[in-house]
């Protein structure tokens, strides 16, 4: 049986007196399309920073494909796009992709770069423009294109549709489904619960740093007798034990 793509075992992270994560336990299998949801401040980004070893948990352990996340080689298996993605303002789109692919150990291919940005509705002219001339949506598409071009077995995307218009959002979902169908593990955080319901086979709900649900979107909806994932989520976090 293959190792999980991601294993989070009893992870606790504190910032002074604040417990940002409390004994979080979850696994993401290889080939999963997994969604992590929660309100602002629930601990989603903190958890991602811990798996990237940008934050070090006080307790517990995280593994990526069986390798502790504290080891540099663990991160060679993932491509990551943060929620607030910013590329160097002075670089052109092409400069940025070329540099990042070099860091990923990949060769820059002009035709592949053009087809990838086109799949996200980013015009080929963006390759020649400096990033300072990009809109928020264009910048987000550039970061997503870089992650897709990296060709890693796992994509970790923090609010990937942030700043995208409806067309680009639909195109991104199609691209992620295609990558998932090709065997990639996709791990996203999202406030767009309809997207999670539509795309993710499994999901987790973080609330005030604690894991409140782990399972499929359909199971969460069914357990609360609701037609929408949004309503099921609201009922979940309003339960007395959520406090």
PyMOL commands that set and color helices and strands:
alter all, ss='L'
color gray80, all
select helices_A, chain A and resi 44-51+72-77+93-103+110-119+124-127+131-133+136-150+166-181+193-199+217-223+229-238+240-242
alter helices_A, ss='H'
color red, helices_A
select strands_A, chain A and resi 6-15+18-28+33-37+59-64+67-68+78-81+154-158+185-189+202-207+210-215
alter strands_A, ss='S'
color yellow, strands_A
deselect
rebuild
show_as cartoon
